[in-house]
Structures are given as structure tokens and as C-alpha cells.
Amino acid sequence: MKLFPATVRTLGGFASAALVAGMLAGSFAAPAFAGDDCGAEIEKLKPLAEQLTDADKKSEVEKLLQQAHEELVTEADAEECMDKVADAREELGVSTN
């Protein structure tokens, strides 16, 4: 017993291929979006770092933000970038929200 007409069955293969292609494209795009988020987080924290009066803490936060930027730009490692941003947030005493 055939549940679908022949044209639907034939197009089903194309639909499956399109679905797989879409999933692959999405998996490659995800790191780029993560990188955009990390870059935005770095930019949000820079003004806070500049306002610090404790020179040692300011230097540490600026170093972490620079390392995060290098991870993002040079290494293209958005996950490591976000880890460095999290460390900078901790030094600043800023929540993640």
C-alpha cells in the first residue's frame, strides 16, 4: 500500500537532502554568532574596566579582555573568548545578566 503519491516520494529525497544541508549550514553558522556575542560582551565590559580605580584590578580586567579579543580574532575560539569574558566579569563583580 502506497501512502504517498510517486511525486511526493521522489521529492522526499530532495527534502531530506535540503534538511541535512540546512542543519550543516546552521552548525557552521553557530560559532560565528557566538563570536558576535563575545565581541559584544567585550565591548560592554570595556567601559566598566576603564572606570576601575584599583590599578591592579583594572590591569587584570584589561588583560582578560585583551586575551578574550585575541581568542576571538586570532584563534577564532568563541568558547575560550567567552571563558575569558566570564573571568573578566568575575573580576569586575558583574553578573551575567
C-alpha positions as CSV (number, residue, x, y, z in Angstrom):
1,M,0.0,0.0,0.0
2,K,1.4,3.3,-1.1
3,L,0.8,6.2,1.4
4,F,2.3,8.9,-0.8
5,P,2.0,9.6,-4.5
6,A,5.1,9.0,-6.6
7,T,5.9,12.7,-6.9
8,V,5.8,13.2,-3.1
9,R,8.1,10.1,-2.6
10,T,10.5,11.5,-5.2
11,L,10.5,15.0,-3.6
12,G,11.0,13.4,-0.2
13,G,14.6,12.6,-1.0
14,F,15.2,16.2,-2.0
15,A,13.5,17.4,1.1
16,S,15.8,15.2,3.2
17,A,18.9,16.4,1.5
18,A,17.7,20.0,2.0
19,L,17.1,19.4,5.7
20,V,20.6,17.9,6.1
21,A,22.1,20.8,4.2
22,G,20.3,23.2,6.4
23,M,21.4,21.6,9.6
24,L,25.0,21.6,8.4
25,A,24.8,25.2,7.5
26,G,23.4,26.0,10.9
27,S,26.2,24.2,12.7
28,F,28.8,26.2,10.8
29,A,27.0,29.5,11.5
30,A,26.6,28.9,15.2
31,P,30.3,29.7,16.1
32,A,30.0,32.9,14.1
33,F,27.0,34.0,16.2
34,A,28.8,33.1,19.4
35,G,31.8,35.2,18.3
36,D,29.5,38.1,17.7
37,D,28.1,37.7,21.2
38,C,31.6,37.5,22.7
39,G,32.7,40.6,20.8
40,A,29.6,42.5,22.1
41,E,30.3,41.3,25.6
42,I,33.9,42.6,25.4
43,E,32.6,46.0,24.2
44,K,30.1,46.1,27.1
45,L,32.8,45.5,29.7
46,K,35.5,47.9,28.4
47,P,33.8,51.0,29.8
48,L,33.4,49.3,33.2
49,A,37.1,48.3,33.2
50,E,38.1,51.9,32.4
51,Q,36.1,53.2,35.4
52,L,38.0,51.0,37.9
53,T,40.2,52.9,40.4
54,D,42.1,49.9,41.6
55,A,45.1,49.9,39.2
56,D,45.8,46.2,39.8
57,K,42.3,45.1,39.2
58,K,42.0,47.4,36.2
59,S,45.1,45.9,34.7
60,E,43.9,42.3,35.3
61,V,40.5,43.0,33.7
62,E,42.0,44.8,30.7
63,K,44.4,41.8,30.3
64,L,41.5,39.3,30.4
65,L,39.5,41.4,27.8
66,Q,42.6,41.6,25.6
67,Q,43.0,37.8,25.8
68,A,39.4,37.3,25.0
69,H,39.7,39.5,22.0
70,E,42.8,37.6,20.8
71,E,40.9,34.3,21.3
72,L,38.1,35.6,19.2
73,V,40.1,37.2,16.4
74,T,43.3,35.2,16.2
75,E,42.2,31.8,17.3
76,A,38.5,32.0,16.2
77,D,37.7,30.3,19.5
78,A,34.4,31.8,20.7
79,E,34.1,29.4,23.6
80,E,37.5,30.4,25.0
81,C,36.7,34.0,24.4
82,M,33.5,33.7,26.5
83,D,35.5,32.0,29.2
84,K,37.9,35.0,29.4
85,V,34.9,37.3,29.4
86,A,33.4,35.4,32.3
87,D,36.7,35.7,34.2
88,A,36.7,39.5,33.5
89,R,33.1,39.7,34.7
90,E,34.1,37.9,37.9
91,E,37.0,40.4,38.5
92,L,34.6,43.3,37.9
93,G,31.9,41.8,40.2
94,V,29.4,42.0,37.4
95,S,26.6,39.4,37.0
96,T,26.0,37.6,33.7
97,N,22.5,39.2,33.2
